[in-house]
Amino acid sequence: MKLFLKFSIVLAMFLALLVTGCSDGGDDYNGKTIVCFGNSLTIGYGAGDSINPIDESKSYPAYLEKKVNIPVVNLGKNGLSAEQAVDSIKKHRRELNSAEIVIIELGANDLIDRVLASFFNAGIDYDFVEEKVERSFEAILDYIESLGGKHKIYLAKFYNEEVADDLFDYFPEFKFAYKKYEDMFERLKEKYNVEIIDNIWDGVWGEHMYDLIHPNAKGYEIMTDNYFKAMKNFLEENNLLKIFI
């Protein structure tokens, strides 16, 4: 049974990588915005149906825009790895220049690539987290800093403890990756003074799912609340919350 579930998870990962999509974020960036940069969990994979699984209108950036009084720009791209994102983010200088807040959600596809590759060779060299993923995050953050201006940056983990525990059951080797990723996020937090969002999957994982690794539309709505709670103090302090009368 575990072998079947492990295969199903890997198959879901593979199918998700095949579907691509990216928002250009619109045409007008004269005012402040929130920029969401990431992979399938940003673009909204799973919010749609079986034919068209991506629905940006039900992604977490779309739900977040309903809670704030500035535009939220979805720069998600399905299947995007942290390594690929180094070049990808440089195409969005204009969007980043107007960003009050930048949310970055990356790292899962780098691990998925290694898991898929491990089926054809002898295991995974987990040094890739520090040597590839962390270096990529650093390049992305260095690029944002090079643009000048003041950006509040949040890094969202693609997992929480519940996700990690389930992955331990089906991929015992993930325990090594988990520790590597945890150490990576702590180093990035200290070096760049960014905030880490630990719990985007709370109330979603295993309950409101499109497949074994992506939320459905309801799941993204709950995931948005997790993002929002982590950002709420900053949003309040900077008058970025939508006022309902």
N, C-alpha and C positions, 0 to 999 in steps of 0.2 A: 504493500500500500504506500509506504513512504517513497519507494522508488518511482511509483506512478505519479505521486504528487510532485516529486522533484522534477520529473520529466515535464509535467504540466506547467510548472512554474517557469522552467527554462523555455518551453514553447511559447508561453505568454510573453516572456522577455523578447524572444526572437521576433514574434509577430509585431510587437510594439515598435521595434527598431525599423521595421519595414515601412511603416506609415510615417510620412513626413508632413510637416506643416509649420508655418511661421507667420506671425503677424508683423506687418510693417509699422504698426503703431499709429497709423493715421498720418495727417499732413501738417498739423499745426502744433508747435511746441513753444509758443511764446511765453506761456505761464509755467508754473511749477507742476510737476507730475510725480507720480510714483512709477518707477520702472521695475518690472518683474522679468528677470532673466533666468532662463532655466531650460529644462527638458520636458518630457511628456507630462509631468506633474504640474507644469506651469501652463503649457499650451491647452490643457484640458482633455487629454486622451482618456477616454472612458466616459466622458460626460455625454457623448452622443449615443448612437445605436450601433448595432452589429455591422451595418454597412458603412456608416460614417462615424467612427468612434470619437473623432475630435470635434468638440463643440466649444469654441472659445467663449460663447455667450454664457456658458455654464462653468467656466474655469474659475479658479480661485481669484485671478485678477479681476474678472468681470464682477464676481460677487463682492470683492473688496471695494470696487468703485462705488457701489451702492452705499457704503458706509462712510466715505470720505468726500470732501468738497473740492477735490482736484482730480484731473484725469488719471487713470491707471493704464499704463501701457504694457501690453502683453508681448514680450520679446521671447516667448517660449518657442522651442523647436524640438519636435519629437525626435528621440534618439540621440540628442546632443550629449556628448561627453565633455568633461572639463577640458580635456586636451583640445578638442575641436572648438570649444567656446573661446579660446584665446584669440583665434582669428575672427570668429563670428562677432564678438562684441565690438571689434574695431569698426564694423560696418554701421554701428549705431551711435556714433559720436554725437549726432544732433539730439537724439533722444536723451542721452546721458547728460548732456549739457544743461537740460532743463529739469533734471531729476532732483527733487528734494530728498527722496528716499530711493534707494536701490535694494531690491531683494534678489539674492542669488541662490538658486536651488540647483545644485549640480553634484555629480560624483557617483550616482547610481549606475549610469551606463558604462563608466570606466570599469566598475566591478563586474557588470553583466558581461562585458566583452571578455574579461578574464575567465569568468565562469564558463561561458560558451567554449572558449579556447581550451579549457581544462578537460573537456570531453575528448579532445583529440591529442592531448599531450600529457605529460606527467605533472599534474597539479598546477598550483598558482604560486608565483613568486610575489609575496605580499609587499615587498619593497616598492612595488609600483605606486602604492598610495603616497608615500613620501617623495619618491623620485619623479612621478608623473602627475598625479592628481594635485598634490600640494604645490608643486612648482607651477602648475596651470592656474590654480587659485591665486597664487602670488602674482603671476603675470596679469591676470584680470584686474586684481585690486591695484596693482601698480599703474595700469593703464587708466583706471578711473581717477586715481590720484593725480596723474599727469594732466588731466583735463582742467585742473584747478576747480575752484568753487568748493562749496561745502555740501557733501553728500552724507546722509545717514545711511549706513550700509548694514543690512541684515544678511547673515548666511543661514539658510535653512537646511537642517540635516534631512536627508532623504529617508531616514529611518527614525524610529524611537525604540524604547526598550522592548515593547511588545513585538514589533517587527523583527528586531534582532533575535528575540527568543524563538520565534517561529522559524526564522532562517537557520538558527542553530540546529533545529530538529531535522531539517531537510538538507542543509549544507553545513555539517559540523565544522568544515574548514573556514566558514564565515567568521568564527570566533576570532581568528587571527586578523581578518580584515576589519572587524568591528573595533578592536583595540587600536589599530592603525588609524582608522578614521577619527576615533575619539581624540587621539593624541594630535592629529592634524588640526582639527577644529580648535582645540585649545591653543595651539601655537599661533594659528591665524588670528584668533581673538586677541592674544597678547601683542602680536606684532603690528596689527593694523587697527586696533581699537574698534573692531566691529562687534556687533551683537549676534549671538547665536540663538536660533530658534530650534529648540530641542524636540518639539512635540507636535509637528504638523499632522501626524497620524492619529492622535488621540481621538477616540470615539468613531474612527473611520475604519481602521484596519479590521478586516474580518467581518464587518457589519454592513458597510455601504460600499460594496465593491462591484466594479464592472467586470474585472477578471481577477486573477490571483495577485496582481501587483499594482492595479490602478483603481482609484475610486470611481464610483458612478456620480451622476450629477448631485445627488443628495450628499454623497461623500465629500465632494468639492465644497459644497456649502458649509459643511461642518469644518472642513480643513481651513476654510477662510476664517472662521471664528478663532481657530488656533493661531493663525497669523495675526489676526486683529488684536487678540489679547496680549501678544508679545510686543506689539507696537503701540498699544493704546496710550500709554503715558506720553510718548513722544508726540503722537498725533494730537493729544489734548494740549500739551504745552505749546504747540505750534499752530493751534487753531485750524487743524486740518480735518476735523470731524464734521460730518454733515449734521446740520441742526434740523430736527424734525419738529414741526409746529403742529 
